C-alpha cells in the first residue's frame, strides 16, 4: 500500500467526520480515502463494507452536494474501501465549513485563507475585487500624471493611450469592470488607500542588539508614494553609508545595493496579501536589513520554486500590471534573480530568503567593514544628531546572547538548528545572536580542515 500523501489518506474505520476529508480532496487536487487501512499502510479490514458502499455515496451527495466513487477492495482476505474524489471547479462545503487538503493534512479554511480560496475558485484575485462607491473623480490626478511620466519613459504603453482622460486610462489598465473600480485602483491611485484597505502601509524600525527598538517610522499613501517614501527614509535615515574617495570625488556606499533594495521593496508591495490587514515591515539592525511581507506562495510551490527560474505568478496581477507598465518591475518572474544579481555585481553578500507559510522574509547582510563600524557608532550623523563615537570598548551581551555564547563554548560543533532545538528558540532568533557574536569577535569559523566547527575567540 502507498504512503499517505497530498492525494492519499488512510483511515482504519469509517466515521461521518471523514466527510471533511472528502471535502478537502474536492477543494484541492482530488484524492483517494482508504477505509480499513491503518496509518502505516497496513490493511486491517473494515466491517459492513457492502453497507458502507451504499451509505457513504448518499451521505456525500446529501451533505457535500458532490458524487464520489466507492470501490470495494480485498487483500489477504481483508476487505477495505477506496473512496475516489475528483477535484471540483467550485467551492465545496461540509456543514457550512470549507476544508482543503494540504500535504498529508486536512485544513479548515478560515479568514484570509478562505477569502483567497473562494476568490480563486471564482477565477478572481484579491486586487481584482470591485469597490462600491469609489469613483474615478475620487482618485488623485497627480498620481495619474506620475504614472504617465513613468509609462512614457518605460515605453510599455502607447503614447496615444497615455493621452486619454483618467477614466479611459483606468479602463486601458484593466482596473474597471461593469462600471466599478477594482481594489488595485484604490491602492495605486487614491490619496488615502487605507480608507478601503486596512494595513496598506509600510513600517520601518531600527533595532540595536537585536532587541531594543531605537526609533521607527510609518509610510502611508498610494503605492507609488510608499515606494519613494520608503527608499528615501532607508537611504537617508536608516542606512549609514561608508564614505570613500575616488581622486577628489566623494563616494558613499550603502550597506545594501540600492537596486537590490528597491527590487525587494517592489516585490513586497506587488505580492503582499493585503487581505491580511498588516503592513509590510522592515527591520534595520547593526548588521542586516530584513523585509517581511505577509503573503503566500502558489499552492504547488516551495521556496525552491521561488528561488529558481519560474514563470511570473503575481499574487496581485492588476497591481503588477500597473507597475510593469510604469517600468517599475519586470513581467517574467525575475524579481529575486535581479536582487541576487545586484548584490553579487557589487560584491555584497547574497541575501537570504525564508518562507514560513505566513510571509516571506528577505534578509540583506551587510558587508563586514560596515558592521565593524556600525557596531560601535550611532546611525547617520546629521539625521539623528551627533554620533556618539566609539564605545568604551566593552561589548555587553544580552542574556540570550550569553546563553548562546555559553552553549557554543561547551560544544563548538553546534549549528543554529541544533541550538534552536536545545534552547527552544526559533532558528531565525539563534541565527541573529550568532551573527552578533561573530561580528563582534566572540566566535568565528574554524580555519582548519573541519570548517563546520566554531572557534571561541574570547
C-alpha positions in Angstrom: 0.0 0.0 0.0 1.2 3.5 -0.8 2.1 6.1 1.9 -0.2 9.0 2.9 0.4 11.9 0.5 -1.3 15.0 -0.8 -3.8 12.7 -2.6 -4.0 9.7 -0.3 -5.4 9.3 3.2 -5.8 6.1 5.4 -8.5 5.5 8.0 -8.8 2.3 10.0 -12.7 2.6 10.1 -15.4 4.9 8.8 -16.7 7.9 10.8 -19.0 10.5 9.4 -16.5 13.2 10.3 -14.3 11.9 7.5 -16.7 13.7 5.1 -14.4 16.6 5.9 -11.5 14.8 4.3 -13.6 14.2 1.1 -14.5 17.9 1.1 -10.8 18.7 1.4 -9.9 16.5 -1.6 -12.7 18.1 -3.6 -11.3 21.5 -2.9 -7.7 20.6 -3.7 -6.5 18.3 -6.5 -8.8 15.4 -5.7 -7.6 12.2 -4.0 -8.4 8.8 -2.5 -9.5 8.0 1.0 -8.9 4.3 2.0 -11.1 3.0 4.8 -9.9 -0.2 6.5 -6.2 0.8 6.3 -4.1 1.8 9.3 -1.9 4.9 9.3 1.2 2.9 8.4 -0.5 1.5 5.3 -1.3 -2.0 6.7 -4.6 -3.5 5.7 -6.7 -4.0 8.8 -10.1 -4.5 7.0 -13.5 -2.9 7.5 -16.8 -4.3 8.7 -20.0 -3.9 6.9 -18.2 -2.9 3.7 -21.1 -3.5 1.4 -23.4 -1.4 3.6 -20.8 1.4 3.6 -20.6 1.3 -0.2 -24.3 2.4 -0.2 -24.2 4.8 2.8 -21.1 6.8 2.0 -22.1 8.0 -1.5 -25.5 9.0 -0.2 -24.0 11.0 2.7 -21.5 12.7 0.4 -24.3 13.6 -2.0 -26.6 14.9 0.7 -24.1 16.9 2.8 -21.5 17.9 0.2 -23.5 18.0 -3.0 -21.0 16.0 -5.0 -20.5 12.5 -6.2 -17.7 10.1 -5.3 -16.7 6.7 -6.5 -16.6 4.0 -3.8 -14.8 0.7 -4.7 -14.6 -2.5 -2.7 -11.0 -3.8 -2.5 -9.7 -7.1 -0.9 -6.2 -8.1 0.1 -5.2 -11.2 2.1 -8.8 -12.0 2.8 -9.5 -8.5 4.2 -12.0 -6.1 2.7 -11.4 -2.3 2.5 -12.8 0.6 0.7 -11.3 3.1 -1.8 -13.2 6.4 -2.0 -12.2 8.4 -5.1 -12.9 12.1 -5.1 -12.4 14.3 -8.1 -11.3 18.0 -7.9 -14.2 20.3 -8.2 -14.1 23.6 -10.1 -16.3 25.4 -7.5 -16.1 25.6 -3.7 -17.4 22.6 -1.7 -18.5 23.0 1.9 -19.2 20.4 4.7 -21.9 21.6 7.1 -21.1 25.2 6.3 -17.3 24.8 6.7 -14.7 24.7 4.0 -11.7 22.3 4.1 -8.8 21.8 1.8 -6.1 19.1 1.5 -2.6 20.4 2.2 0.2 18.0 2.1 -0.9 15.0 4.2 -3.2 17.0 6.4 -6.8 18.3 6.1 -7.1 22.0 6.9 -10.2 24.0 7.6 -10.1 27.3 5.7 -10.7 30.5 7.7 -10.1 34.2 7.4 -7.7 35.3 4.7 -7.1 31.7 3.5 -10.8 31.2 3.0 -11.1 34.5 1.1 -8.2 33.5 -1.2 -9.7 30.1 -1.8 -13.2 31.4 -2.7 -11.8 34.1 -5.0 -9.6 31.6 -6.7 -12.5 29.2 -7.3 -14.4 32.1 -8.9 -11.4 32.9 -11.1 -10.7 36.2 -9.3 -7.8 37.7 -7.3 -8.0 39.9 -4.3 -6.9 43.0 -6.0 -9.5 42.5 -8.8 -12.5 42.7 -6.4 -14.8 45.6 -7.2 -15.2 48.5 -4.8 -18.6 50.2 -4.5 -18.8 53.9 -4.1 -15.3 54.5 -5.4 -15.3 56.8 -8.5 -12.6 57.9 -10.9 -13.0 61.5 -9.7 -12.1 60.4 -6.2 -8.6 59.4 -7.3 -5.5 61.6 -7.2 -4.8 63.4 -10.5 -1.1 63.9 -9.6 -0.6 60.1 -9.4 -2.0 59.7 -12.9 0.4 62.3 -14.1 3.3 60.5 -12.4 2.2 57.2 -13.9 2.0 58.7 -17.4 5.6 60.1 -16.9 6.9 56.6 -15.8 5.0 54.7 -18.5 6.2 57.1 -21.3 9.8 56.6 -20.2 9.4 52.8 -20.0 7.8 52.6 -23.4 5.4 49.9 -22.3 2.2 51.8 -23.3 1.2 53.5 -26.4 1.6 57.3 -26.1 -2.0 57.7 -27.5 -3.3 55.7 -24.6 -1.4 57.8 -22.1 -3.1 60.9 -23.5 -6.6 59.5 -22.7 -8.5 61.0 -19.8 -8.2 59.3 -16.4 -11.4 57.2 -16.7 -10.2 55.8 -20.1 -6.7 55.2 -18.8 -8.1 53.1 -15.9 -10.0 51.0 -18.4 -6.9 50.5 -20.5 -5.1 49.3 -17.3 -7.9 46.8 -16.7 -8.8 48.5 -13.4 -12.5 48.8 -14.2 -15.3 46.3 -14.6 -19.0 46.8 -15.1 -18.7 50.5 -14.2 -16.9 49.8 -10.9 -13.2 50.3 -10.0 -11.1 47.5 -8.6 -9.2 47.4 -5.3 -6.0 47.8 -7.2 -7.2 51.3 -8.4 -7.8 52.3 -4.8 -4.3 51.2 -3.7 -2.5 52.8 -6.6 -4.4 56.0 -7.4 -6.4 57.0 -4.3 -4.8 59.6 -2.0 -5.8 57.6 1.1 -6.0 53.8 0.2 -6.3 52.9 3.9 -9.9 54.1 3.7 -10.5 50.9 1.7 -7.7 48.6 2.8 -6.6 48.5 6.5 -2.9 48.0 7.0 -2.0 49.2 3.5 1.2 51.0 4.6 4.9 50.2 5.4 6.5 50.2 8.8 10.3 50.7 9.4 12.1 50.2 12.7 15.7 50.4 13.8 16.9 47.9 16.4 20.1 47.8 18.4 21.5 44.5 19.7 18.6 42.6 18.0 16.0 43.6 20.6 15.9 47.2 21.6 13.7 49.4 19.4 15.6 52.7 18.9 13.2 54.5 16.5 10.5 53.8 13.9 8.5 55.4 11.0 5.4 54.6 9.0 5.0 55.4 5.3 1.4 55.9 4.1 -0.2 57.0 0.9 -0.7 55.3 -2.5 1.7 52.5 -3.5 3.9 54.8 -5.7 4.3 57.1 -2.7 5.1 54.2 -0.5 8.0 53.1 -2.7 9.5 56.6 -2.9 9.0 57.4 0.7 10.4 54.1 2.0 13.5 54.3 -0.3 14.1 57.9 0.8 13.9 57.1 4.5 16.0 53.9 4.2 18.8 55.6 2.3 19.0 58.9 4.2 18.0 57.9 7.8 18.3 54.2 8.5 21.3 53.1 6.4 24.6 54.8 7.1 26.8 54.9 4.1 30.5 54.2 4.1 32.4 57.2 2.6 35.4 56.7 0.3 37.1 58.9 -2.3 38.0 58.3 -6.0 40.5 61.1 -6.5 38.8 64.2 -5.1 35.3 62.7 -5.7 33.4 61.6 -2.5 31.7 58.2 -2.9 29.1 57.0 -0.5 28.3 53.2 -0.5 25.2 51.9 1.3 25.4 48.6 3.1 22.7 47.2 0.7 22.9 47.9 -3.1 20.2 50.4 -3.9 19.0 48.5 -6.9 18.6 45.3 -4.9 16.8 47.1 -2.1 14.4 48.8 -4.4 13.6 45.5 -6.2 12.9 43.7 -2.9 10.6 46.6 -1.8 8.7 46.4 -5.1 8.4 42.6 -4.8 6.9 43.0 -1.3 4.4 45.7 -2.5 3.2 43.8 -5.6 3.0 40.3 -3.9 1.6 41.3 -0.5 -1.5 39.6 0.8 -3.3 42.9 1.5 -6.3 41.0 3.0 -4.0 40.2 6.0 -4.6 43.8 7.1 -1.0 44.0 8.2 1.7 46.4 7.0 4.9 45.5 5.3 7.6 45.5 8.0 11.2 46.5 7.5 13.7 45.9 10.4 17.1 47.5 10.3 19.9 46.2 12.5 23.5 46.8 13.0 24.5 44.0 10.7 21.5 43.5 8.4 18.2 44.6 7.0 15.0 42.5 6.9 11.9 42.9 4.9 8.9 40.9 5.9 5.9 40.7 3.7 2.7 38.9 4.6 1.9 36.7 1.6 1.6 33.1 0.4 3.2 31.1 -2.4 1.2 29.4 -5.1 -0.2 26.2 -3.7 2.2 23.8 -5.5 5.2 26.0 -4.9 8.0 25.8 -2.4 10.8 28.2 -1.6 12.9 26.3 -4.1 10.5 27.1 -6.9 10.6 30.8 -5.9 14.4 30.9 -5.9 14.7 29.1 -9.2 13.7 30.2 -12.7 9.9 30.4 -12.8 7.1 32.0 -14.7 5.6 35.2 -13.4 2.8 34.4 -10.9 2.0 37.7 -9.3 -0.3 37.5 -6.2 -1.9 40.8 -7.3 -1.9 40.7 -11.1 -3.7 44.0 -11.5 -1.2 45.8 -9.3 1.6 44.1 -11.0 0.3 45.2 -14.4 0.3 48.8 -13.5 3.8 48.7 -12.0 5.0 46.8 -15.1 3.6 49.5 -17.5 5.3 52.1 -15.3 8.6 50.3 -15.8 9.0 49.6 -12.1 9.1 45.7 -12.4 9.8 43.0 -14.9 7.0 40.7 -16.1 8.7 37.4 -16.2 9.2 36.4 -12.5 12.8 37.7 -12.4 12.5 39.8 -9.2 14.5 37.6 -6.9 17.1 36.8 -9.6 17.6 40.6 -10.1 18.0 41.1 -6.3 20.7 38.4 -6.1 22.4 39.6 -9.3 22.6 43.2 -8.0 24.2 42.0 -4.7 26.8 39.8 -6.5 27.6 42.5 -9.0 28.6 45.0 -6.3 30.4 42.4 -4.2 27.8 42.2 -1.4 26.7 39.0 0.5 23.9 37.1 -1.2 20.6 37.8 0.5 18.7 35.1 2.3 15.1 34.3 1.6 12.8 32.5 4.0 9.1 31.4 3.8 7.2 30.3 6.9 3.7 29.9 5.4 2.6 33.3 6.7 5.0 35.5 4.9 8.3 35.9 3.0 11.5 37.2 4.7 14.2 38.9 2.6 17.4 39.5 4.6 20.3 41.6 3.4 23.5 41.0 5.4 25.9 44.0 5.5 29.5 43.9 4.4 32.0 43.2 7.2 33.5 46.7 7.0 30.1 48.2 7.5 29.2 46.0 10.5 32.6 46.6 12.1 32.0 50.3 12.0 28.3 50.3 12.8 28.8 48.1 15.9 30.4 50.9 17.8 28.8 54.0 16.4 25.4 55.6 16.1 23.4 55.8 12.9 23.7 58.8 10.5 25.2 61.9 11.8 23.1 64.8 10.9 19.9 62.8 10.9 19.6 61.7 14.4 22.0 64.2 15.9 25.7 63.9 16.6 27.2 60.5 16.7 28.3 59.0 20.0 31.6 57.9 18.6 33.4 54.8 19.9 32.1 52.9 22.9 34.3 52.2 25.8 35.5 49.0 24.1 33.4 46.6 26.2 30.6 45.0 24.3 27.8 43.8 26.7 25.8 40.8 25.7 22.2 40.4 26.3 21.0 37.5 28.4 20.0 35.4 25.4 23.3 36.2 23.6 25.2 35.0 26.8 23.2 31.7 26.7 24.0 31.1 23.0 27.7 32.0 23.6 27.9 29.7 26.6 26.5 26.7 24.7 28.9 27.3 21.7 31.8 27.3 24.2 30.6 24.0 25.6 30.2 22.4 22.1 31.8 24.1 19.1 30.1 21.8 16.7 26.7 23.4 17.4 24.7 24.6 14.4 22.0 27.3 14.5 19.4 24.5 14.1 20.8 22.3 17.0 21.0 25.4 19.3 17.4 26.4 18.4 16.2 23.0 19.3 18.2 22.8 22.6 17.3 26.3 23.7 13.7 26.1 22.5 14.1 29.3 20.3 13.4 29.9 16.7 16.2 29.2 14.3 16.0 32.8 13.0 16.5 34.1 16.5 19.5 31.9 17.1 21.0 33.0 13.7 20.7 36.6 14.7 22.5 36.0 18.0 25.3 34.0 16.3 25.7 36.8 13.7 26.1 39.3 16.5 28.6 37.2 18.3 30.6 36.6 15.2 30.6 40.2 14.0 31.8 41.4 17.4 34.7 38.9 17.6 33.4 36.4 20.1 33.4 33.5 17.8 34.4 32.6 14.2 34.5 29.6 11.9 37.4 27.2 12.2 40.2 27.7 9.7 41.2 24.1 10.0 40.0 21.3 7.7 36.8 20.9 9.5 35.3 24.3 8.9 31.9 23.4 10.4 33.2 24.0 14.0 33.3 27.2 15.8 36.4 28.8 17.3 35.9 30.7 20.6 37.9 34.0 20.4 37.1 35.5 23.8 
